[in-house]
Amino acid sequence: MYNGISIIGAGIIGGAMARILARKKIINKIIATRRNLDKIRDLEELGVIITSDNVWAVENSDVAIISVKPNALANVLKEIRDVARGKLLISVVAGVPINLIEDMLPGTRIVRAMPNIAVLVGESFTVYSFSKNVTDEDREFTDILFSSMGVAIEVEEKYINAYTGLTGSGPAYMSTFIEAMVYAGLKVGIPRDIALLGATQVAIGTGKLIRDGGMHYAKIKEMVVTPAGTTIEGLFELEEIGLRRGLMKAVYAATQRAEDISKNKNNTD
Ligand SMILES: NC(=O)c1ccc[n+]([C@@H]2O[C@H](COP(=O)([O-])OP(=O)(O)OC[C@H]3O[C@@H](n4cnc5c(N)ncnc54)[C@H](OP(=O)(O)O)[C@@H]3O)[C@@H](O)[C@H]2O)c1
């Protein structure tokens, strides 16, 4: 299989990927790069090699994951252009299409992927697409790689910006929902730590009922709402603030932002 993986830009998501790959030991060597190495010293304890030398990192690995911000991408690709030739390059950079990377890195096999921050606990939802020149081994490795971080599926590239808005940003929406649940618990007198435990367990439990229990969300609501009961009072209020419309608008706006980055508009993300 492959000899070594480098993670170029080991910040929030790159660092999370380095940590889980080191823990799961799915590859023999992991190299992580960023300019400020003091921020990733802890990775060394997990056996990860850390360096600020992107060229050395890519030279010494068969696979490179690029996890810098969109506005830093062009410089990084220019830097590794010669050493990336013939390698598998996986970009998790929001909004940046495969053809743009292909233009900048001729002779490289490319994966465009969108994980989310739940990589940290091995519960990411990751989508990925391939350039035309990838091998069967690249496809298999990509699936093994992202499946080690959670659930992973191949999708058509034209949908990746939409997944970026839905599941890439999803943990931020869910965190906002859970924060609101905790505040709601405080409002009705529940201690903060128990409100947090309750809110997160409700999110996990409901997710499992739907995904693993095969239960439709409408059915769950039917089972919880009773005539003149408590839940219908709560749902009645939610209807007024338009939670569903708000979420739909949020995902739409995030998707549009990814589309703007794809068109190279105002890449300050
Ligand atoms: N955060 C998420 O949940 C998430 C999820 C999916 C995808 N993404 C995508 O992942 C990318 C990174 O996002 P992030 O949230 O992880 O941002 P981040 O924490 O800012 O990570 C980017 C890292 O790149 C490093 N970097 C910048 N220039 C570099 C260079 N020339 N060479 C090597 N390293 C360099 C920075 O460290 P130094 O300044 O020390 O060099 C920084 O730690 C973005 O494109 C984003 O769209 C993020």
The ligand as an SDF file (V2000), in Angstrom:
LIG
                    3D

 48 52  0  0  0  0  0  0  0  0999 V2000
  -12.5710   23.3630   10.5800 N   0  0  0  0  0  0  0  0  0  0  0  0
  -13.4350   22.5310   10.0210 C   0  0  0  0  0  0  0  0  0  0  0  0
  -14.3940   22.0600   10.6580 O   0  0  0  0  0  0  0  0  0  0  0  0
  -13.2470   22.0980    8.5800 C   0  0  0  0  0  0  0  0  0  0  0  0
  -14.0090   21.0200    8.0850 C   0  0  0  0  0  0  0  0  0  0  0  0
  -13.7930   20.6100    6.7710 C   0  0  0  0  0  0  0  0  0  0  0  0
  -12.8990   21.2710    5.9520 C   0  0  0  0  0  0  0  0  0  0  0  0
  -12.2210   22.3430    6.4600 N   0  0  0  0  0  0  0  0  0  0  0  0
  -11.2720   23.0240    5.5530 C   0  0  0  0  0  0  0  0  0  0  0  0
   -9.9750   22.7790    6.0600 O   0  0  0  0  0  0  0  0  0  0  0  0
   -9.1280   23.8900    5.8140 C   0  0  0  0  0  0  0  0  0  0  0  0
   -8.4790   24.3130    7.1110 C   0  0  0  0  0  0  0  0  0  0  0  0
   -9.4680   24.7250    8.0100 O   0  0  0  0  0  0  0  0  0  0  0  0
   -9.1750   24.8260    9.5670 P   0  0  0  0  0  0  0  0  0  0  0  0
  -10.4600   25.1870   10.1860 O   0  0  0  0  0  0  0  0  0  0  0  0
   -8.4540   23.6120   10.0240 O   0  0  0  0  0  0  0  0  0  0  0  0
   -8.2240   26.1030    9.5790 O   0  0  0  0  0  0  0  0  0  0  0  0
   -6.9190   26.3740   10.4390 P   0  0  0  0  0  0  0  0  0  0  0  0
   -7.1010   25.8890   11.8250 O   0  0  0  0  0  0  0  0  0  0  0  0
   -6.5740   27.8170   10.2360 O   0  0  0  0  0  0  0  0  0  0  0  0
   -5.8230   25.4510    9.7510 O   0  0  0  0  0  0  0  0  0  0  0  0
   -5.0560   25.8440    8.6560 C   0  0  0  0  0  0  0  0  0  0  0  0
   -3.6140   25.6360    9.0430 C   0  0  0  0  0  0  0  0  0  0  0  0
   -2.7830   25.8470    7.9240 O   0  0  0  0  0  0  0  0  0  0  0  0
   -1.5360   26.2840    8.4170 C   0  0  0  0  0  0  0  0  0  0  0  0
   -0.8420   26.9360    7.3290 N   0  0  0  0  0  0  0  0  0  0  0  0
   -1.0880   28.1460    6.7620 C   0  0  0  0  0  0  0  0  0  0  0  0
   -0.1990   28.3900    5.7870 N   0  0  0  0  0  0  0  0  0  0  0  0
    0.6300   27.3070    5.7280 C   0  0  0  0  0  0  0  0  0  0  0  0
    1.7410   26.9620    4.9220 C   0  0  0  0  0  0  0  0  0  0  0  0
    2.2090   27.7730    3.9690 N   0  0  0  0  0  0  0  0  0  0  0  0
    2.3240   25.7600    5.1400 N   0  0  0  0  0  0  0  0  0  0  0  0
    1.8920   24.9120    6.0890 C   0  0  0  0  0  0  0  0  0  0  0  0
    0.8310   25.2100    6.8910 N   0  0  0  0  0  0  0  0  0  0  0  0
    0.2220   26.3820    6.7070 C   0  0  0  0  0  0  0  0  0  0  0  0
   -1.8680   27.2140    9.5700 C   0  0  0  0  0  0  0  0  0  0  0  0
   -0.8700   27.1530   10.5940 O   0  0  0  0  0  0  0  0  0  0  0  0
    0.3470   28.1740   10.6290 P   0  0  0  0  0  0  0  0  0  0  0  0
   -0.2450   29.5500   10.5930 O   0  0  0  0  0  0  0  0  0  0  0  0
    1.0630   27.8330   11.9200 O   0  0  0  0  0  0  0  0  0  0  0  0
    1.1670   27.8550    9.4210 O   0  0  0  0  0  0  0  0  0  0  0  0
   -3.1510   26.5960   10.1300 C   0  0  0  0  0  0  0  0  0  0  0  0
   -2.9230   25.8690   11.3050 O   0  0  0  0  0  0  0  0  0  0  0  0
   -9.9920   25.0030    5.2080 C   0  0  0  0  0  0  0  0  0  0  0  0
   -9.7410   25.0440    3.8280 O   0  0  0  0  0  0  0  0  0  0  0  0
  -11.4120   24.5470    5.4980 C   0  0  0  0  0  0  0  0  0  0  0  0
  -12.2740   24.8930    4.4420 O   0  0  0  0  0  0  0  0  0  0  0  0
  -12.3460   22.7610    7.7530 C   0  0  0  0  0  0  0  0  0  0  0  0
  1  2  1  0
  2  3  2  0
  2  4  1  0
  4  5  1  0
  4 48  2  0
  5  6  2  0
  6  7  1  0
  7  8  2  0
  8  9  1  0
  8 48  1  0
  9 10  1  0
  9 46  1  0
 10 11  1  0
 11 12  1  0
 11 44  1  0
 12 13  1  0
 13 14  1  0
 14 15  2  0
 14 16  1  0
 14 17  1  0
 17 18  1  0
 18 19  2  0
 18 20  1  0
 18 21  1  0
 21 22  1  0
 22 23  1  0
 23 24  1  0
 23 42  1  0
 24 25  1  0
 25 26  1  0
 25 36  1  0
 26 27  1  0
 26 35  1  0
 27 28  2  0
 28 29  1  0
 29 30  1  0
 29 35  2  0
 30 31  1  0
 30 32  2  0
 32 33  1  0
 33 34  2  0
 34 35  1  0
 36 37  1  0
 36 42  1  0
 37 38  1  0
 38 39  2  0
 38 40  1  0
 38 41  1  0
 42 43  1  0
 44 45  1  0
 44 46  1  0
 46 47  1  0
M  CHG  2   8   1  16  -1
M  END
$$$$
